[in-house]
Amino acid sequence: MSDKTALFPLKTVLLPGCTLDLQLFEARYLDMVSRCFKAGEGFVVVALEKGPESGTGDLRFSALGCEAQIVDFQQRDNGLLGIRVVGGRRAQVSQVEVAADGLVQAQVDWREEAADQPLSHAHEELESLHATLLEHPVATDLGLPPIGSSLQALAYQLAYLLPFSLDQKTHLLAVDYPQERLEQISEWLEVLQA
């Protein structure tokens, strides 16, 4: 199983360029993080569709995930290891196996991103929404990088920050083109406002 990549099934979706804070206490995930540090590699976060995050019992998760690159870690006041990851490449997973310690691993094929495009006047309303979302107290601690003039960054950060369902966020992760991702976000926002 050495050519396999570790999976971290969670009831959330990690998106490229976005951050996620995790608290680790299970031995399998502490070992996984140790191996990731030593190898200079990440792991893949996949959306858990069925079953508990503890990984016991019947699990079902998305076949599309996102590479998690560890960018910070610290011992928390409660004694647990806290890590912050940033989303990297999108990952298509197959040939899933469960190791003896319960760690889920899979073959991973990295999905290419479509070419980024610059933001234009047509995106001003979504840029304004993004700026408003970043002012919310929950968002201020996320450490999201500035989007600059990147259509891709705006699309992923809006998908991350807006209160969409797990299925909706998984769908947005699967969309290959940033303009198409923004169009889908706009459609869902219109439904929410109706």
VOPAGU-2260 file (C-alpha; in pm, 1 decimal, decimal comma):
REM VOPAGU-2260
SITE   aa  ch    i         X         Y         Z
SITE  MET   A    0       0,0       0,0       0,0
SITE  SER   A    1     303,1     228,6     -23,2
SITE  ASP   A    2     180,2     386,5    -346,2
SITE  LYS   A    3    -149,4     478,4    -182,4
SITE  THR   A    4    -241,2     818,9     -43,1
SITE  ALA   A    5    -401,8     854,2     299,5
SITE  LEU   A    6    -763,2     972,9     303,1
SITE  PHE   A    7    -925,8    1175,9     578,4
SITE  PRO   A    8   -1306,2    1138,8     551,6
SITE  LEU   A    9   -1481,3    1440,3     707,5
SITE  LYS   A   10   -1829,4    1587,2     706,7
SITE  THR   A   11   -1694,6    1887,7     522,2
SITE  VAL   A   12   -1537,1    1970,6     187,2
SITE  LEU   A   13   -1186,6    2110,7     153,4
SITE  LEU   A   14   -1140,6    2330,4    -154,1
SITE  PRO   A   15    -818,9    2435,0    -328,8
SITE  GLY   A   16    -663,4    2743,7    -171,9
SITE  CYS   A   17    -889,5    2726,2     134,1
SITE  THR   A   18    -790,0    2637,3     489,2
SITE  LEU   A   19    -919,6    2385,6     740,0
SITE  ASP   A   20    -827,6    2343,8    1106,9
SITE  LEU   A   21    -828,5    1989,7    1244,5
SITE  GLN   A   22    -781,6    1842,2    1593,1
SITE  LEU   A   23    -622,3    1499,0    1593,0
SITE  PHE   A   24    -639,3    1241,9    1868,8
SITE  GLU   A   25    -670,2     905,2    1696,6
SITE  ALA   A   26    -341,9     716,7    1665,2
SITE  ARG   A   27    -395,0     642,7    1295,2
SITE  TYR   A   28    -422,1    1014,0    1209,9
SITE  LEU   A   29    -130,6    1112,9    1434,4
SITE  ASP   A   30      79,6     848,3    1255,9
SITE  MET   A   31     -49,5     973,3     920,1
SITE  VAL   A   32      56,3    1331,2     998,9
SITE  SER   A   33     397,7    1209,8    1114,0
SITE  ARG   A   34     444,9    1020,4     786,1
SITE  CYS   A   35     327,8    1324,6     587,2
SITE  PHE   A   36     583,9    1546,7     761,0
SITE  LYS   A   37     866,0    1299,3     701,8
SITE  ALA   A   38     778,3    1250,4     335,7
SITE  GLY   A   39     695,5    1615,6     270,4
SITE  GLU   A   40     355,4    1509,8     139,6
SITE  GLY   A   41      -7,7    1577,3     216,5
SITE  PHE   A   42    -318,0    1364,7     249,0
SITE  VAL   A   43    -659,1    1386,1      84,1
SITE  VAL   A   44    -974,3    1513,3     253,6
SITE  VAL   A   45   -1288,0    1346,8     116,1
SITE  ALA   A   46   -1646,9    1437,7     202,1
SITE  LEU   A   47   -1799,3    1176,4     431,1
SITE  GLU   A   48   -2146,9    1098,2     297,8
SITE  LYS   A   49   -2237,3     817,2     538,9
SITE  GLY   A   50   -2097,2     697,1     869,3
SITE  PRO   A   51   -1919,7     866,3    1160,2
SITE  GLU   A   52   -1598,6    1066,5    1130,5
SITE  SER   A   53   -1443,7     821,4    1376,1
SITE  GLY   A   54   -1421,9     583,7    1081,7
SITE  THR   A   55   -1598,9     291,9    1244,5
SITE  GLY   A   56   -1876,9     102,3    1074,9
SITE  ASP   A   57   -2012,5     143,2     724,7
SITE  LEU   A   58   -1849,4     445,6     558,7
SITE  ARG   A   59   -1934,5     606,8     229,1
SITE  PHE   A   60   -1745,7     906,5      99,7
SITE  SER   A   61   -1701,5    1105,6    -218,3
SITE  ALA   A   62   -1467,1     971,8    -485,0
SITE  LEU   A   63   -1344,0    1329,5    -535,9
SITE  GLY   A   64   -1140,3    1501,1    -267,8
SITE  CYS   A   65    -880,9    1768,8    -218,7
SITE  GLU   A   66    -516,4    1742,5    -122,1
SITE  ALA   A   67    -451,1    1877,7     227,1
SITE  GLN   A   68    -108,9    2033,7     274,9
SITE  ILE   A   69      -9,5    2088,5     637,7
SITE  VAL   A   70      93,5    2450,8     687,6
SITE  ASP   A   71      86,3    2482,2    1068,6
SITE  PHE   A   72      54,8    2269,8    1379,3
SITE  GLN   A   73      39,9    2320,7    1753,9
SITE  GLN   A   74     -38,3    2139,9    2075,5
SITE  ARG   A   75    -382,5    2257,7    2188,1
SITE  ASP   A   76    -475,7    2344,7    2546,6
SITE  ASN   A   77    -674,8    2020,5    2561,0
SITE  GLY   A   78    -359,8    1820,8    2479,3
SITE  LEU   A   79    -466,0    1734,9    2125,5
SITE  LEU   A   80    -260,4    1805,8    1816,4
SITE  GLY   A   81    -407,3    2085,7    1608,2
SITE  ILE   A   82    -311,8    2123,9    1244,9
SITE  ARG   A   83    -404,6    2374,8     978,3
SITE  VAL   A   84    -414,6    2251,1     622,1
SITE  VAL   A   85    -457,8    2435,6     295,8
SITE  GLY   A   86    -631,3    2278,8      -0,9
SITE  GLY   A   87    -406,9    2185,9    -291,1
SITE  ARG   A   88    -487,5    1972,5    -593,8
SITE  ARG   A   89    -821,4    1805,2    -658,2
SITE  ALA   A   90    -795,8    1428,5    -624,1
SITE  GLN   A   91    -993,8    1148,7    -787,7
SITE  VAL   A   92    -972,4     844,9    -559,8
SITE  SER   A   93   -1001,7     477,2    -651,9
SITE  GLN   A   94    -891,8     136,9    -523,2
SITE  VAL   A   95    -973,7     221,4    -162,6
SITE  GLU   A   96    -820,0       4,5     108,4
SITE  VAL   A   97    -829,8      11,7     486,4
SITE  ALA   A   98    -497,7     -47,5     664,5
SITE  ALA   A   99    -467,6    -258,9     979,2
SITE  ASP   A  100    -479,8      55,3    1195,9
SITE  GLY   A  101    -803,3     168,8    1027,7
SITE  LEU   A  102    -644,4     436,6     810,0
SITE  VAL   A  103    -823,0     462,9     476,2
SITE  GLN   A  104    -590,6     480,1     175,7
SITE  ALA   A  105    -653,2     497,0    -197,2
SITE  GLN   A  106    -497,8     534,7    -537,8
SITE  VAL   A  107    -514,6     902,7    -632,7
SITE  ASP   A  108    -523,8    1068,1    -973,2
SITE  TRP   A  109    -472,1    1444,3    -958,8
SITE  ARG   A  110    -722,8    1644,8   -1160,7
SITE  GLU   A  111    -591,2    1932,0   -1367,8
SITE  GLU   A  112    -730,8    2279,8   -1306,3
SITE  ALA   A  113    -864,1    2479,9   -1598,3
SITE  ALA   A  114    -672,1    2794,8   -1682,1
SITE  ASP   A  115    -749,8    3078,6   -1444,2
SITE  GLN   A  116    -903,8    3399,8   -1571,4
SITE  PRO   A  117    -892,5    3755,2   -1437,3
SITE  LEU   A  118   -1191,1    3904,5   -1260,0
SITE  SER   A  119   -1396,9    4154,1   -1457,6
SITE  HIS   A  120   -1674,3    4408,7   -1392,4
SITE  ALA   A  121   -1924,3    4123,7   -1431,5
SITE  HIS   A  122   -1793,5    3975,6   -1106,0
SITE  GLU   A  123   -1819,1    4290,1    -889,5
SITE  GLU   A  124   -2131,8    4173,1    -707,2
SITE  LEU   A  125   -1970,6    3839,9    -615,6
SITE  GLU   A  126   -1649,3    4015,7    -513,1
SITE  SER   A  127   -1854,9    4240,7    -285,0
SITE  LEU   A  128   -2027,9    3937,1    -134,2
SITE  HIS   A  129   -1687,3    3775,2     -79,1
SITE  ALA   A  130   -1558,0    4086,1     101,5
SITE  THR   A  131   -1868,3    4089,2     323,5
SITE  LEU   A  132   -1827,3    3720,6     409,3
SITE  LEU   A  133   -1464,3    3778,4     509,2
SITE  GLU   A  134   -1578,6    4038,0     765,0
SITE  HIS   A  135   -1782,3    3777,3     953,1
SITE  PRO   A  136   -1615,6    3677,0    1284,1
SITE  VAL   A  137   -1601,7    3308,3    1183,4
SITE  ALA   A  138   -1414,8    3392,7     863,5
SITE  THR   A  139   -1155,3    3625,0    1015,9
SITE  ASP   A  140    -958,1    3336,2    1170,5
SITE  LEU   A  141    -951,3    3122,1     856,1
SITE  GLY   A  142    -633,9    3272,0     715,7
SITE  LEU   A  143    -761,5    3271,8     359,1
SITE  PRO   A  144    -515,0    3423,8     114,6
SITE  PRO   A  145    -616,8    3732,0     -85,1
SITE  ILE   A  146    -792,4    3644,2    -409,9
SITE  GLY   A  147    -619,0    3917,5    -609,6
SITE  SER   A  148    -775,0    3921,3    -953,7
SITE  SER   A  149    -817,7    3542,1    -971,4
SITE  LEU   A  150   -1152,5    3409,5   -1088,1
SITE  GLN   A  151   -1049,3    3065,3    -962,0
SITE  ALA   A  152    -973,0    3191,8    -609,2
SITE  LEU   A  153   -1300,1    3386,4    -590,1
SITE  ALA   A  154   -1500,2    3082,2    -701,2
SITE  TYR   A  155   -1335,4    2843,8    -455,5
SITE  GLN   A  156   -1350,7    3084,2    -160,7
SITE  LEU   A  157   -1718,0    3163,2    -219,7
SITE  ALA   A  158   -1791,5    2790,2    -241,4
SITE  TYR   A  159   -1607,6    2747,8      88,8
SITE  LEU   A  160   -1760,0    3043,8     275,3
SITE  LEU   A  161   -2124,3    3020,4     169,0
SITE  PRO   A  162   -2360,3    2793,0     367,5
SITE  PHE   A  163   -2410,1    2536,4      94,5
SITE  SER   A  164   -2480,9    2172,0     170,9
SITE  LEU   A  165   -2214,7    1901,2     162,0
SITE  ASP   A  166   -2354,2    1779,2    -171,6
SITE  GLN   A  167   -2347,3    2129,8    -319,0
SITE  LYS   A  168   -1988,5    2190,1    -209,4
SITE  THR   A  169   -1885,3    1851,3    -347,7
SITE  HIS   A  170   -2053,2    1943,5    -676,2
SITE  LEU   A  171   -1861,8    2274,5    -687,2
SITE  LEU   A  172   -1534,3    2091,5    -623,5
SITE  ALA   A  173   -1610,4    1870,0    -923,6
SITE  VAL   A  174   -1672,4    2161,9   -1162,4
SITE  ASP   A  175   -1369,3    2206,3   -1387,0
SITE  TYR   A  176   -1404,8    2568,9   -1497,1
SITE  PRO   A  177   -1403,2    2867,7   -1258,0
SITE  GLN   A  178   -1661,1    3062,9   -1461,0
SITE  GLU   A  179   -1896,7    2763,8   -1453,6
SITE  ARG   A  180   -1841,1    2730,9   -1077,0
SITE  LEU   A  181   -1933,0    3098,2   -1025,6
SITE  GLU   A  182   -2241,6    3061,7   -1244,1
SITE  GLN   A  183   -2359,0    2768,9   -1032,7
SITE  ILE   A  184   -2297,8    2968,4    -713,0
SITE  SER   A  185   -2499,7    3258,4    -855,1
SITE  GLU   A  186   -2788,9    3026,4    -942,6
SITE  TRP   A  187   -2798,6    2883,0    -591,7
SITE  LEU   A  188   -2780,7    3230,8    -438,0
SITE  GLU   A  189   -3082,2    3336,5    -642,9
SITE  VAL   A  190   -3275,8    3038,1    -505,4
SITE  LEU   A  191   -3174,1    3130,7    -148,5
SITE  GLN   A  192   -3287,1    3490,5    -199,0
SITE  ALA   A  193   -3620,0    3394,6    -359,6
